[in-house]
Amino acid sequence: MAKKALVLLNTGAARNKDELEVFLTNIFNNKRIIPIGNDTARSMTASLFLTLSLEKMWNNYVSSKKISSLHQLTGKLIEKLALLLPEYYITSAMLYTSPFSQTAVARIKKEKIKDVILLPLYPHYSSISVQSSIDDFLLKADNKFRIKIIEPFYNNDMYNKSICDEIIRVQGKYNDFHLLFSVHNLPRKFINESDSYEIQIEEHIELLKDKLSDYATNLCSINLAYQSKIGLFKSLRPSLQSVLKKFKNKKVIIYPLSFILDNSETIYELDFKYRSLADKYGIKEMRVCSCVNDNTTFVKALQEIVSLEV
């Protein structure tokens, strides 16, 4: 019997239209995304946003012919981690779609485990993603476990090697590409409230620049851009759309830096929506990297990260 539990925390993803409705409903009811103090008012606002968003988003999913594979990738990641960490019972808890935290809690209780390590699958800290996922699990756990929480791991060397390996694979033998690190956007409001997300992103890119130089690869430039603006709040800049406009008649590689597993924002947004914009802006060629997913080097990185918590 496993002595400890390891819980992979993530947002979740829609696998069908009904689940997309659940996903959007839960997102719009997150107090950190829709910061309305009154629950009734926030629920009404969430219902309005859902009405305005659901059909359009589902049509986008269908037109791109690519539904998120996040859940399948999570399963593969768990399988590989289980081989390297046999002393752990490993499961997942999603914030916006099943399996939710209460399911993970029930599974751990069934295994009669008291020691739990939470591993947020977000490399950089954000109150919207990391803290929301942690708070949700802690609420459902109701003080029934001894819990440790793994800090953001953007500075792990093996993790960064797995990112560089993917960039080099996509680049191939060519030296005329510009690299764009695309990062999920956040409202500026949260950064002003001591959210370390932007700082960690910038530190991460500097680490990756150094590591890419070890490969002696020739990239024309390395750039930061933010995708997926949230709500009506002032967001981080530069936007991916504005950055793409600068590369007319040039070749670009996009790496989705804030994501660990491929999801709708990499599969649909980057590889479909933004590809259409790239064509519109006259970009000569655009290549999109996969996330690290269940890459062997990344799995070993997680083994190292978890082992440091013992």
Secondary structure, DSSP 8 states (H G I E B T S, - for coil): --SEEEEEEE----SSHHHHHHHHHHHHT-TTTS--SSHHHHHHHHHHHHHHHHHHHHHHHHHHT----HHHHHHHHHHHHHHH-TTEEEEEEESSSSSBHHHHHHHHHHTT--EEEEEES-SS--IIIIIHHHHHHHHHHTT-SEEEE----TT-HHHHHHHHHHHHHHHTT---EEEEEEEE--BHHHHTTT--HHHHHHHHHHHHHHHHHHTT---SEEEEEEES--TTS-B-SSBHHHHHGGGTTSEEEEEETT-SS--HIIIIIIIIIHHHHHHHTT-SEEEE----TT-HHHHHHHHHHHHTT-
